[in-house]
Amino acid sequence: MKRSSVASRLVYVVLLIAVWDTGTAAKAAVNRANLTSQQAADVHTAWQNLNRAYLDLLSTPADIKGDTSRLEGALKASIEDLHQLDESVAPPQPTGPPQDKGQSRDRIFKAVQDHLDLAKKALQESKINNSACKEALTQIAVAQGELTADKTAPVKK
Protein backbone atom coordinates (compact mmCIF):
# COMPACT_ATOMS: atom_id res chain seq x y z
CA MET A 1 0.00 0.00 0.00
CA LYS A 2 2.88 2.38 0.78
CA ARG A 3 4.38 1.83 -2.66
CA SER A 4 1.23 2.95 -4.46
CA SER A 5 0.98 6.02 -2.21
CA VAL A 6 4.59 7.01 -2.92
CA ALA A 7 4.12 6.29 -6.61
CA SER A 8 0.96 8.41 -6.68
CA ARG A 9 2.75 11.32 -5.06
CA LEU A 10 5.66 10.99 -7.43
CA VAL A 11 3.33 11.03 -10.45
CA TYR A 12 1.57 14.08 -9.00
CA VAL A 13 4.85 15.96 -8.54
CA VAL A 14 6.01 15.07 -12.06
CA LEU A 15 2.70 16.29 -13.53
CA LEU A 16 2.88 19.47 -11.47
CA ILE A 17 6.39 20.19 -12.76
CA ALA A 18 5.33 19.46 -16.34
CA VAL A 19 2.38 21.85 -16.12
CA TRP A 20 4.53 24.57 -14.54
CA ASP A 21 7.22 24.11 -17.20
CA THR A 22 4.66 24.31 -20.01
CA GLY A 23 3.28 27.56 -18.60
CA THR A 24 6.76 29.06 -18.40
CA ALA A 25 7.54 28.06 -21.98
CA ALA A 26 4.25 29.50 -23.18
CA LYS A 27 4.96 32.84 -21.51
CA ALA A 28 8.41 32.94 -23.09
CA ALA A 29 6.94 32.21 -26.52
CA VAL A 30 4.35 34.96 -26.17
CA ASN A 31 7.02 37.65 -25.90
CA ARG A 32 9.76 36.25 -28.12
CA ALA A 33 11.54 39.55 -28.55
CA ASN A 34 11.83 40.29 -24.80
CA LEU A 35 10.17 43.65 -25.24
CA THR A 36 9.95 46.27 -22.53
CA SER A 37 6.47 47.30 -21.48
CA GLN A 38 6.83 50.50 -23.54
CA GLN A 39 7.89 48.52 -26.62
CA ALA A 40 4.96 46.15 -26.16
CA ALA A 41 2.65 49.18 -25.94
CA ASP A 42 4.19 50.55 -29.16
CA VAL A 43 3.64 47.21 -30.91
CA HIS A 44 0.03 47.21 -29.72
CA THR A 45 -0.48 50.78 -30.97
CA ALA A 46 0.96 49.83 -34.36
CA TRP A 47 -1.25 46.72 -34.48
CA GLN A 48 -4.37 48.72 -33.62
CA ASN A 49 -3.69 51.18 -36.43
CA LEU A 50 -2.93 48.49 -39.01
CA ASN A 51 -6.01 46.56 -37.90
CA ARG A 52 -8.18 49.66 -38.28
CA ALA A 53 -6.74 50.42 -41.73
CA TYR A 54 -7.46 46.85 -42.83
CA LEU A 55 -11.02 46.97 -41.51
CA ASP A 56 -11.57 50.32 -43.24
CA LEU A 57 -10.66 48.75 -46.56
CA LEU A 58 -12.72 45.62 -45.99
CA SER A 59 -15.87 47.56 -45.22
CA THR A 60 -15.61 49.67 -48.37
CA PRO A 61 -17.34 48.28 -51.47
CA ALA A 62 -15.12 47.42 -54.43
CA ASP A 63 -17.01 49.84 -56.66
CA ILE A 64 -15.85 52.68 -54.40
CA LYS A 65 -12.30 51.66 -53.52
CA GLY A 66 -11.29 49.69 -56.59
CA ASP A 67 -8.92 46.72 -56.34
CA THR A 68 -6.97 47.08 -53.11
CA SER A 69 -6.00 43.41 -52.76
CA ARG A 70 -2.25 44.14 -52.80
CA LEU A 71 -2.69 46.91 -50.23
CA GLU A 72 -4.78 44.57 -48.06
CA GLY A 73 -2.12 41.87 -48.43
CA ALA A 74 0.64 44.21 -47.25
CA LEU A 75 -1.47 45.29 -44.27
CA LYS A 76 -2.19 41.70 -43.32
CA ALA A 77 1.49 40.75 -43.66
CA SER A 78 2.53 43.59 -41.34
CA ILE A 79 -0.12 42.49 -38.83
CA GLU A 80 1.35 38.97 -38.90
CA ASP A 81 4.85 40.40 -38.39
CA LEU A 82 3.67 42.27 -35.30
CA HIS A 83 2.12 39.05 -34.02
CA GLN A 84 5.54 37.43 -34.30
CA LEU A 85 7.00 40.27 -32.21
CA ASP A 86 4.58 39.84 -29.32
CA GLU A 87 1.62 37.48 -29.51
CA SER A 88 0.07 38.88 -26.33
CA VAL A 89 -0.45 42.40 -27.72
CA ALA A 90 -0.82 41.70 -31.45
CA PRO A 91 -3.36 39.07 -32.53
CA PRO A 92 -2.45 37.18 -35.73
CA GLN A 93 -5.52 38.25 -37.71
CA PRO A 94 -7.38 41.53 -38.10
CA THR A 95 -10.42 41.61 -35.83
CA GLY A 96 -13.33 43.88 -35.14
CA PRO A 97 -16.47 45.28 -36.66
CA PRO A 98 -16.41 47.00 -40.06
CA GLN A 99 -15.20 50.58 -39.90
CA ASP A 100 -16.06 53.75 -41.83
CA LYS A 101 -18.89 52.16 -43.84
CA GLY A 102 -20.37 54.40 -46.49
CA GLN A 103 -17.49 56.85 -46.64
CA SER A 104 -16.06 58.23 -49.86
CA ARG A 105 -13.00 56.74 -51.54
CA ASP A 106 -10.87 59.79 -50.68
CA ARG A 107 -11.91 59.70 -47.04
CA ILE A 108 -11.20 55.95 -46.74
CA PHE A 109 -7.76 56.33 -48.32
CA LYS A 110 -6.97 59.32 -46.09
CA ALA A 111 -7.95 57.30 -43.00
CA VAL A 112 -5.82 54.36 -44.15
CA GLN A 113 -2.85 56.69 -44.76
CA ASP A 114 -3.26 58.21 -41.29
CA HIS A 115 -3.34 54.73 -39.69
CA LEU A 116 -0.25 53.66 -41.64
CA ASP A 117 1.62 56.78 -40.53
CA LEU A 118 0.72 56.18 -36.87
CA ALA A 119 1.74 52.51 -37.04
CA LYS A 120 5.05 53.37 -38.67
CA LYS A 121 5.76 56.09 -36.10
CA ALA A 122 4.99 53.75 -33.18
CA LEU A 123 7.35 51.07 -34.50
CA GLN A 124 10.12 53.51 -35.28
CA GLU A 125 9.89 55.09 -31.84
CA SER A 126 9.92 51.67 -30.17
CA LYS A 127 13.53 51.17 -31.33
CA ILE A 128 12.92 47.42 -31.61
CA ASN A 129 15.76 45.93 -33.60
CA ASN A 130 14.80 42.52 -34.91
CA SER A 131 13.74 40.98 -38.20
CA ALA A 132 9.99 40.88 -37.45
CA CYS A 133 9.90 44.61 -36.70
CA LYS A 134 12.00 45.43 -39.77
CA GLU A 135 9.71 43.29 -41.93
CA ALA A 136 6.61 44.99 -40.48
CA LEU A 137 8.09 48.38 -41.36
CA THR A 138 8.91 47.09 -44.86
CA GLN A 139 5.31 45.90 -45.31
CA ILE A 140 4.01 49.26 -44.10
CA ALA A 141 6.18 50.94 -46.76
CA VAL A 142 4.79 48.54 -49.37
CA ALA A 143 1.26 49.34 -48.18
CA GLN A 144 1.97 53.07 -48.46
CA GLY A 145 3.21 52.57 -52.03
CA GLU A 146 0.15 50.51 -52.92
CA LEU A 147 -2.11 53.12 -51.35
CA THR A 148 -0.55 55.83 -53.50
CA ALA A 149 -1.04 53.68 -56.60
CA ASP A 150 -4.64 52.86 -55.62
CA LYS A 151 -5.47 56.53 -55.09
CA THR A 152 -4.60 57.35 -58.69
CA ALA A 153 -5.99 54.19 -60.29
CA PRO A 154 -9.38 54.50 -61.93
CA VAL A 155 -12.17 52.54 -60.25
CA LYS A 156 -13.56 49.77 -62.45
CA LYS A 157 -17.30 49.44 -62.08
ABEGO torsion letter per residue (X at the ends): XAAAAAAAAAAAAAAAAAAAAAAAAAAAAABAAGBBAAAAAAAAAAAAAAAAAAAAAAABBAAAAEBAAAAAAAAAAAAAAAAAABAAABBABBBEBBBGBGBBAAAAAAAAAAAAAAAAAAAAAAGBBBAAAAAAAAAAAAAAAAAAAAAABBBBX
